[in-house]
Amino acid sequence: MVQTKFNAGMTCGGCSGAVERILNKVDGVTSVVTNVEAKSVVVDHDESVTADFLLEKLLKWSNATGKEVSLA
């Protein structure tokens, strides 16, 4: 199992819920933990899922919402 961390400009429960829904749809993702106050996302996934692929998914959310997102 691999763990990838992101910094995400989440400001509310709606933001964190959207991030969780997006990442949980990815095959191979086993856990998504968001923290709005820390603006962090921790994703547990198998080795077939790359950090770049997860970041690509989050960048779509970022572009739609104007929120920042990056690998931690």
N, C-alpha and C positions, 0 to 999 in steps of 0.2 A: 504494500500500500504506500502511496505517495501523498504528501501533504503540500499544498500550494497555498500561499498567502497573497492577498491583494489588499491594496488601499483603495477604498471606494468612497466617493463623496456622498454617502447616504445621509439623509437629513431626517428621515421618519420611518415608521413601520411600513409604509407603502413602498418605500425604496428598498428596504431590506427584504420585504416579501417578493418584490419583483426579481431581485438578484437571486434569491433562493429558488424561485420557480425556474428561472433561466438555467441555472447551473444544475438543478436536479433533473432536468430533462436530458442531460448529456449521459449517454451510456457509459458506464464505468465510474460514475461519480457515486460515492457511497454516503457522503455526509457534507452538508454545507452549514457553517455556523457564521452568522453575521453579528456584528456589534456596531450599532449605530453611533454610540458615543465615541468609540475608538476609531470609527470609520474603517473597520477591518472586516475581511471575509477570509475564512479558513475553509479550504476544500480538501476533503480526503477522496482520493480516487485511485484507480489502478494505473499501472504503468502504460497502458495503451492510450491514455488521455494525456496530452501535453499541456504544459502551462500556457503555451502560446495559443492553443486552441481555446482554452477557457477564457483567456484574455480577449480573444477575438469575439467570443459570445458577449462578454461584458462590455466591450467597446460599442456594440450595437445599442445596448441600453444607455451607455454614456452619451453617444451621439444623439439619441432621441430625447434625453432628459437634460443634457448640458452639465451632467455631473462628471467629475473627474474619476478615473480609474487607472490603476497601474499595479504592476507586480510589486510586492513588498520586499 
